[in-house]
Amino acid sequence: MWRPRVLRTANFRLALSYAAVFGLSVFLLGMIVFFGVRASIEQQLRGEIEAEIGQLLVDYRDDGLEELRHDIRERIEANPARRLHYYMQSPDGRVVFDPLRAIPTPDGWHTVRVRVEGGKGARTSVLLRALTLDGGYKLAVAADLSRLQEAERAIRQAFGWAFLFTLVAGALGGVWIGQRFLAQVDEITRAADRIGKGDVTGRLPSRGTGDDLDQLAAVINRMLDRIQQLLEGVRQVGTSIAHDLRTPLGHLRQKLEAMREDSGAPERREVLLDEALRQLDAILETFSSLLRIAEVESGSRRAGFETVCLSDILESLVEVYQPVAEDNGQSLSANIRPALQMRGDRGLLTQLFANLVENALRHSGPGSAIHLGLDVSDEGFAATVSDTGPGIDVAEYENVFKPFYRLDASRTRQGSGLGMSLVAAIASLHGLSLSLGDNRPGLKVTVTGALEPDGQRR
């Protein structure tokens, strides 16, 4: 069955649900008011009847039945438009006052319908209390319930209209809210359609109201920002791979052609073969680094995290790289606080700090001093790798972690430009923070992160 689109929206159904809840609330409130007012008026009428019977019984006990009849007649004649009605019935069933066929029995409170005197046959309900006097006479005093019935009718009408208004207002409000909701959804749909066609630069509109749709748009926009960054990174990596591998692959081809055409000494062919193998190894190392970065960024290694001693990792690196530094005419010192522990992958953490140390050894030059430090900090721990080399410009700090980025624009030095990218990926996997600073002279890399709750081994 066809229904307008607005009637199928979640907002319209929600508005109708609220209208139904409010309608039910109005209905329950009406019932409470109805029975509360009814009970209050009925209690008031009972009080009036009780007071009247009390006065009549006083006269009856003092002066007898005749005085009682006299008092009732005076009350009737003095107030023809009386609110109270009086009934008396003799033992033989004859009605003395007011046309009531028979006073209800047994004695007590009753609600009966009677013909109102002078009302042209009209009947009305009365609240009546009956009691038996000495000698078999029965006396009853009744109050007209028309006032109660009028109040009940007014309450029913008032809350009936209120209930109807609530439902109509809820339905109209649901349509209005649904239309507004659809307008916002259509804007988001159009923007999402543009994005789906490849325009990742587009963003979902925000009205600045801070409502649910604005929050959703903000989340999607942040996701699109991240997607755009990743796409730009992919394009950059693709361009860098093409640029970095084109030259060594070209050289490799030249070496292989030279080997095919060279008919000279075998020693010459072996030299060409060794150079070709070295270039091929460099290419394979580049792809291996890319695959390792992709594996780390996927987060699959996080499942194997365990408690590792960071102090032991750094101390083992010092033992490995001290001889390398001495061979390069450099010095490697360390100041490592013992027994600091954290959660992580031991192999990846070793790779992270090994890359930082190798980077310092490679770029600081002969005669420089490399220092490896580890201590506790406000965040948990702070590890530093510093050197006294030429350092890098502050403007290049953010660029060094980009894949294939090299400070050597001519790319004459060996290396793929992926070492610091792998460092950044491992740090991100472990929730570590990386910062670069001026060592005056040289570069200082600081890695900070959280220790285990019992972060120092006993």
N, C-alpha and C positions, 0 to 999 in steps of 0.2 A: 504494500500500500504506500502510495506517495505521500510524503510529508515534507513541509518546508525544511530547508537545511538547518535553519536556526533551531527547530524543534528537536533536531538530532544531536545538538551540541551538549557536551558534558556540563557546561555552565548553565544551560537552560534546565537540564534535569536537576542540577544542584539547586537552582533557584526554586524550582517547583517543590523539591524536597523540603527546603526551608519554609516555603509557603504552607506546605502541609503540616509541618511541625508547628508553625505559628498558628495555623487554623485550629489544630488540636489544642494548643495552649489556650486560645480564645474560648473554645468550647468548654474545656475543663474549668476555666475561670468563670464562665457563665454559669456552669452547674454549681460551682461553689457559692457564687453570689446569689443564685436563685434559691438554693436550699437555705443559705444563711439568712436572707431577708425573710423567707417564708417562716423559718423557725422563730426569728425575732418578732415578727408581727403576731404570729400565733401565740407566742409567750406573753406578749402584751395583752392580747385579747383574753387569754386565760386569767391574767392578773386582774383585769377589769371585772370579769365574771366572778372570780373568787371574792373580790371586794364587795360586789353588789350582793352576793348571796350571804356574805357575812353580816351585812347591815340588816338584810331581811330577816335572817334567823334571830338576830338580837331582838327585833320588834316582835317576832313570833313567840319567842320564849318569855318575853315580858308581858305581852298583852293578848296572846292567843291568835287563833286563826282569823278572826274578824279584823283585827288590827293589821294583820299581814295583807289581807285583801285590800284594806283601805290604803295602805302604803303603796301597793302596786298600782292601784287606780290613780293615785296622785302622781306617781311617776309617769304613767302613760299620758295623763291629761296635761301635765306640765311640759312634756317634751314629746310632741307628736312625731317629730322626725328623729326619734330616738335611735341610737345605735344598738341598744340592747332590747331584747324581746323577753317577755315573761309568759310563762305557761303554768297553769295550775289545773289539776285534774282531780275530780272527786273520786271517792272509792267506787262509785257505780259507773265510772268512765265518762262522766259529763265534763266537758271542757269549760273551765271558768274564764280563762283569759286566752286570747289569741287562738286562731283556728289550727291547732295541731291535732291531727287525728288521734295520735296516742303518744304519750311521752315514752321514749325508749327505755327499755329495761335490760339489764339491771341498772342500778344507780351508777353514775359516773359520767365520763366525758364521751360525747358522741358528735358526729358530723352528720347532719340530716338536711334534706331539702324541704323547704316549706313555701307556702304561698304567702307573699308579702301582702300585708293588709293595705288595701287601696291601690294595689299594683296591677289591676285588671287581669288577674289570673297569673301574673308573672311569678315564677318560683325562683328561689335563691337558696344557696347553701348557708347554713349557720353552724357555728360551733356551740354545742349545748352541753350543760352539766345538769344532770337530773339527780334528785334525792327524794326520799320518802319521809313524809312528816307523820306525826302522831295521828292516829285515826284513819290511816290508809290514804291520806291525801298525798299527791305527788307534786313537787315543785320543780320547775326547770327555768334556768336563765340562759339565754343564748345571745351570741354576738354575730352580727352579719359578717359574712366572709367576703363580701364584695370588694372591700378594700384590699384584702389579701389577693384576691383574684386579679384586681387591676394591677397591683404591683408585679404579680407573676407575669401578666401579659406584657407589661412594659419592659420587664427584664428580658423576656423571650424575644421581643421585637428588637431591642437594642443589641443584644448579643448575636441575634440572627443576622442583622445587617453588618455587624462587625466581622462576623465569620465570613460572610459573603465578600465583604470588602477585602479581607485578608487574602482570600483565594484569588480574586480578580487582580488585586495589586501584585500578588506574587507571580501570577502568570504574565502580566504586562512587564513587571520587572525582569522576569526571566527572559522574555523576548528581547528587551532592551539590552540586558547584560550579554545575552547570546550574540546579538548583532555586534556589540563592541568587541566581544571575544573573537568573533569571526573576522572582523576587520583586522585585528592584530595578527591572527593566525594567517590570514591571506598575505599580509606583508612578510611574515616570516617564510611562508611557502614560496613566494616569489623570489625572495633573497636566496633561499635554499636551492631553488631551481637553477638560479644563475651559478651558484657555487657548484652544483652537480654537473653543470656543463663545462666546468674547468676554470671558472673565474674565482680563484681562491682569495683574490684581493677584496672581494665583496664581504660586507659584514651585515649581520642581522640588525634591524633598526631597534633603537631603544627610546622609549618615551620619557625616561627619567623618573617614572613613578615608583620604582623599586618593588613592583608587584611580582607575582610568580613568573609571568612571561618575560619581564625585564631581567629577572635573575637567570632564567633559562637562556635568553639571548646573550647575556654576559658570559655564561659558561660556554656556549657554542662559539662565541667570538674568540674566547681564549683558546679553545680547541683549534679554531681556524688559524689563529696566530701561530700556534705550535706546528700545525700542518704546513703552513707557509714556510716557517723556518726550516722544517725538515725537507721540504721540496727544494728550497734554495740550497740546503746542505747537500742534497743528492745531486743537484745540478753542478754544484761546486766540486763535489768529489768526482763526478763523471768527467768534468773538464780537467781536473787535476790529474786523474788517472790517464786520460788521453795524452795530456802534455808530458807527464813524467815517464810514461812507458813508451811513448813514440820514439824518443831519442835512443834509449837502450835497445829497443827492438830494432831500430834502424842500424845501430852499430852491430848488433848481433847478426843481422842479415849481411852486412858488409863483411864481417869476419867469416861467415859461412861461405859467401861467394869467393872470398880470397882463398879459403882453404880448397874450394873446388877447382879454382883456376891455377893455384900455386903448385907447380911441379918441382919446386926446389927441394932443399934439404928437409928431412923429417923433423929436425929441431924447430924449424920455422913453423911447420904445421902444428907441432905440439904447443908452441907459444900462442898461436892463434886459437887453438882449441881451449887452452886454459883461460884465455881472456873471454871467449864466448861462454864458457861455463860460469865464470864469475859474474858476467852480466845476466845470465839466466838465473843464477842463484839470487841476485839482487831483485830481479823481477818476481821470483817466487816468494821472496821474503816480504815484498810489498803486499802481495795478495794474502799471504799468511797473516800479516798484521791487520789487514782489512777484515778478514774473517774473524780474527780474535776480537777486534773492536765490536763487530756485529754481535758476536756471542755474548760479550760483556753487557752491551746495551740492551740485549733481549731480556736480561734479568734471570736467565735460567740457572746461573751459578749461585744465585741467592739461596736456593734450597739446600745447598751444601755448606752453609755457614756454620762455623763452630767457634768455640773460644780459642783464640790464638794469642801467643805472647808476642806483642809487637817489639818489645825490647830484644828478644832473641833474633827476630828477623833482621833488625837493623845491625845488631852485633855481627851476624853472619855475613852481611853485605860488607861491613868494614873489613873483615878478614879476607873476603874475596877480592875487593877492589884496592886494597892498600898496595899490593905488589904491582898492580896495573898503574896506579898513580906514580909509584917510584920509577917504573920503566919510562913514563912520560915526562919525568923530571918535575913531578908535582908532589904535593903532600896531601894525605887524607887523614883527618883527625876526627874524633867523635867524643861526644859527651851525652851518654845515654843513661837515662834513669832506668834502673832494672825492674823487671817483673811487672811491666804495665801490660794489661790484657784488654782485648776487645773482641767483638764478634765479627767474623769475616772469613774470607777464603785465603788461606795461607799463601797459595801459589800466586794469586792475583796481587795481594799486598806486596809480596816480594817483587813481582814484576813492576809495580808502581814505583817503589823506592829505587829499584835497580835502574829504571829508565831515568829517574831524576839524577842519580849519581853519574850514570854514563853521559847524560846531557851536560853535566857540569864538567866532567873530565874532557869531553870532546870540545867544548866551546871556550873553556877558560885559558887554555894554552899552557906552555911550559913555564915553570916557576910559580904557578898559582897555587893557592891553598884551598882545599875543599873541606868543609866541615859538616858533619852529620850530627844533629842534636835531637833529643827526645826528652820531654818533661811534661809534668801535669799542668793543666790550665783550667780556666773557668769552664770551658766547654767539655773538658775531660782530659785530652792530651794535645800537645802541640809538637809536631815533628818538623824539623827544618833541614833543608839541604842548601848550603850557601857556598859561594866561591868568590875568588878575588879576581875574576877575569874582567873582560870589557863590559859585561852586563848588556842589557837591552834597553831601548827607549821605552818610557812609560806608555806611550801611545801604542806600543806593540804588545802590551801585556795580554789583552784579550785575544789577539790574533794567534798567539803561539799555540793555543789549544785547538785550533782549527785543523782539520785533516789536510795533509799535504802542504801546509803553510811552512815556508822557510824564510828565515831572516836573510839568508844568502839568495838574493834575487836572481843571481846568475846561475844558481844551482850547480856550481862547480864542485862543491863538497859532496861527499858520500852521504847517503841517508835518504829516507823516503818522506820525511816530514810527518810521520804517523806516531812517533814515540810519545809526544806530549798529548796527542789525541787519545791514545790508549790510557795515559795517566788520568786524564779527565774522565774517561768512561769508567775506569775502575773506582775512582773517587766517588762518582755519582752513584754507582752500584752500592757502595758501602755507606752512603750518606755523609761523606767527608767533604770538608770545605778546602778549596785551594786558593792561595793568594800569592802574588808575586810582589817583591819589594826590592828596593835598592840596598845592596850590602855595603856600598861606599868603601871600596869599589866592588863591582861584581853584582851578581844576582842572588837573591835569597827567595827560596820557595818554601812556603809554610803550609803544612797539612794539619788540619784540626778535626777532631771528632770525639765521639763519646767512648768512654771506657765501659767495661762491664760493671754492674752494680758493685761487685767486689773486684774493682779494677786493678788491684795490685796483688800479685801472686804472693802467697805466704811462703 
